[in-house]
């Protein structure tokens, strides 16, 4: 049972990573994908759910919230959005 739970969790992370890095714009790929790569290993279940919900949003909105050019909706405020707003470097794959 534990192996299937571990595999299901790994599959979930792979799907999230793919969705984070394949947004449609390079800027969003780097910001959202880089954020995922940098922090996902330490996320709780609640934080994973938050991220899954966030990546259903439009790139222009996510980028606006992260950059502070748009007001962040209440459902995305908190520590996770604060971390995204502080993101100042991502390792860009070559």
N, C-alpha and C positions, 0 to 999 in steps of 0.2 A: 504494500500500500504506500509506504513512504517513497519508494522509487517512482511510482506513478505521480505522486504529488510533486516530487522534485522535478520530474520531467514536465509536468503541466506548468510549473512555475517557470522553468527554463524556456518553454515554448512561448509563454506569455511575454517574457522579457525580450525574446527574439522578435516577436510581433511588434512590441512597443518600440524597440530599437529601429526596426525597419520603417515604421510609420514616422518616427521622429526624424529620420534621415532622408525621407522621401516625401517632402512636403509640397514641392512644386516650384519653390524659389530657392535659389542657392543661399540667400541670407537666412531664410527660415530654417533650411536644412542645418546650417552651421550653428545657429543659435539653439534651436530646439534639440537637434541631434547631439550637439556638444554638451548641452545641459544634461541630457539623459546619460551620455557616456560618463560624464564627470561625477554624477551623484547617485545614479540608480541603485548601486550596490548597497547603499545604506538606507534605502527607503523602506518604510513600513507598508503594510497592506493599505492603510488609509492614504498614504502618499502615492502609492501606485494607482489607486483608484482616482485620485485627484489628477494625476498626469494623464491617465486614460481619457478622462473627461476633457481636459485641456486640449489634447491633440485632436479632438473632434471639432474644435473651433477653427475659424478662418485664420490663415497665416497673418494677414494684415492686422487682425485684432490682437493675436498673441504678441506680435512684434510691438504693436502700439502699447500694450499693457506693460511689456518688459522694458521698453524704452521710456515709458512715462508720458508718451504723447497722447495716450487715451486713458481715461479713468478705468481702473480695473473693477470689474463686477464683484460684488460682495462674495460670491461663491468661490472666487479665485484668490481673494485676499488671504494673507497669512504667511507663514514661514516659507512655504514652497515658492510663492510668487516673489517674496523678498529675496530668496536665493537666486531666482531667475533674473531679477533686476540687478543683482550684484555681479552677475556673470561678466567677467571682463576678458576672458581668454578661453578659446577652445582650440584643441588640437585638430587641425584640418587634415583629413586623410588625403594622401596623394595617390 
